[in-house]
Amino acid sequence: MAYWDIGLNHIVDVDGQLLAIDAGSIDATALLARARRPADHQLWLIRAGERFALAPRQVIPLSRDEVLFFESGHAWQHSAPLPLAA
């Protein structure tokens, strides 16, 4: 189990910005607001090199053992590329 000697319970990274959160969970909209990102942006959880889209009010459980990484942006920015017509 990790021990944060800097006195912070949970640490998350949103677009390269580290945030300390004392609560054990936070919803996606509140996390965007805390990171000073537009509320209409999509929030993506990055885990093992994959992006997982989060719903606007989806509750995200936070862990003391790991730093969670998130990206924000418009939903179309991270969508899969469309096949081109021949």
N, C-alpha and C positions, 0 to 999 in steps of 0.2 A: 504494500500500500504506500502510495506516495505521501509525502509530508511537505506542505508548502511552508517553508520557513519564513516567508515574507508576510504571513498572516492572512492570506487570501484563501477562500474556500474553493472557488471554481474559477478556472481561467478558460476563456474562449478567444478565438481569433476570428475576426470578421474583416475580410479584405485586407489582411496584414496588420490590423489594429488589435492589440491585445486588450481584453476587457476582463475585469474582475467582477464576479457576481457572487453574492453571498447566499442567495436562495438556491435550493436544490433543483429547481426547474424554472424555465422561462418560456414564454410563447414566442413564436417567430416574429410577430409584429412588435412586441416589446423589445426584442433583441435588435431589430432594425432601428428602432427609435434610440436605443441606448448607444448604438454605433453611429448615430447621426446619418443614417441612410434614408432615402425617400421611402415612405410607407407603401408605395405602389410597386416597389421592386420585389422580385422573387428572391427568396432566401434558399440557398443550396447548402446541404451538409456534405462536406468532402470527407470521405473515408476510404482508405485503401485505393486511392486514385480514381474513385468513382464519385459522381455527383448524384445526390438524392434531393429532389425537390421537396420543400416543406410547404404545407398549407399555411395560410396567413395566421390562423389562431392555433396552430398545432403546438402542443406543449412539448418542449425538449427537455428530457431529464439530463441533468449535469452530473458529472462524475468528478470526484477529487483525485482520481487516479490518472486522468488523461486530459489533455487539452483538446477541445473540439474545434475543428476548422470549418469556417463558413465562407461562402462567397455570396455577394448580392449582385443583382443586375436585372435587366429586363428578361422576361421568360424566353424571348426569342434569341437572346445572346448565347445561351447554352444548349439550345435544341440541337438534335442530331441533324447532320447535313441531309438535305433532300437529294434523291437521285436525279440526275439530269436526263432529259429525253435524248434519245439517240438521234 
